[in-house]
Amino acid sequence: MARTLARGTRVTGAERTQLAAELAPRYAAGESIRDLAAETGRSYGFIYNVLKEAGVPLRGRGGNTRRKKG
């Protein structure tokens, strides 16, 4: 379980790599970026960037898709 990080603190180097290693398998198992962000106390964008930097394949947005009827 990821720890809550102090808001506004920089997470760099080994600490950022370790956080990515903790979050990547959870995201791959189906947890959302929003859920991970809420649990760690960081923003959606921060979690998104950490996962992207770690090379984690990100899922599509899902939801309603627009198609022509017919």
VEXDREN-2710 file (C-alpha; in Angstrom, 1 decimal):
% VEXDREN-2710
k/r/px/py/pz
1/MET/0.0/0.0/0.0
2/ALA/1.4/3.3/-1.0
3/ARG/2.1/5.8/1.7
4/THR/0.6/9.3/1.8
5/LEU/3.1/11.8/0.6
6/ALA/3.4/15.3/2.1
7/ARG/1.7/17.8/-0.2
8/GLY/4.1/20.0/-2.2
9/THR/7.2/18.0/-1.5
10/ARG/9.4/17.0/-4.4
11/VAL/9.7/13.3/-5.2
12/THR/12.8/12.7/-7.2
13/GLY/15.5/10.1/-7.8
14/ALA/15.3/6.8/-6.0
15/GLU/12.1/7.8/-4.1
16/ARG/10.3/8.5/-7.4
17/THR/11.5/5.2/-8.8
18/GLN/10.3/3.3/-5.7
19/LEU/6.9/5.0/-5.9
20/ALA/6.6/4.0/-9.5
21/ALA/7.5/0.5/-8.6
22/GLU/4.7/0.5/-5.9
23/LEU/2.0/2.1/-8.1
24/ALA/2.7/0.4/-11.5
25/PRO/1.4/-3.1/-10.5
26/ARG/-1.6/-1.7/-8.8
27/TYR/-2.5/0.4/-11.9
28/ALA/-1.9/-2.7/-14.1
29/ALA/-4.2/-4.7/-11.9
30/GLY/-7.0/-2.2/-12.6
31/GLU/-6.9/0.6/-10.0
32/SER/-7.5/4.0/-11.5
33/ILE/-5.0/6.9/-11.5
34/ARG/-7.6/8.9/-9.5
35/ASP/-7.8/6.2/-6.8
36/LEU/-4.0/6.1/-6.6
37/ALA/-3.8/9.9/-6.5
38/ALA/-6.4/10.0/-3.7
39/GLU/-4.6/7.4/-1.6
40/THR/-1.1/9.0/-2.0
41/GLY/-2.3/12.6/-1.5
42/ARG/-0.9/13.6/-4.8
43/SER/-2.5/15.0/-8.0
44/TYR/-3.8/13.0/-10.9
45/GLY/-1.2/14.7/-13.1
46/PHE/1.6/13.7/-10.7
47/ILE/0.6/10.0/-10.7
48/TYR/0.1/10.1/-14.5
49/ASN/3.6/11.4/-15.0
50/VAL/5.2/8.9/-12.6
51/LEU/3.5/6.0/-14.4
52/LYS/4.4/7.4/-17.8
53/GLU/8.0/8.0/-16.9
54/ALA/8.2/4.4/-15.6
55/GLY/7.0/3.1/-19.0
56/VAL/3.7/1.8/-17.8
57/PRO/1.2/1.3/-20.6
58/LEU/-1.7/3.6/-19.8
59/ARG/-5.3/2.6/-20.5
60/GLY/-7.6/4.6/-22.7
61/ARG/-10.1/6.9/-21.1
62/GLY/-13.1/4.6/-21.7
63/GLY/-16.6/5.9/-21.3
64/ASN/-18.9/6.9/-24.1
65/THR/-17.5/6.8/-27.6
66/ARG/-19.1/8.7/-30.5
67/ARG/-20.1/6.5/-33.4
68/LYS/-22.5/7.1/-36.2
69/LYS/-25.6/5.1/-35.9
70/GLY/-26.4/2.8/-38.7
END
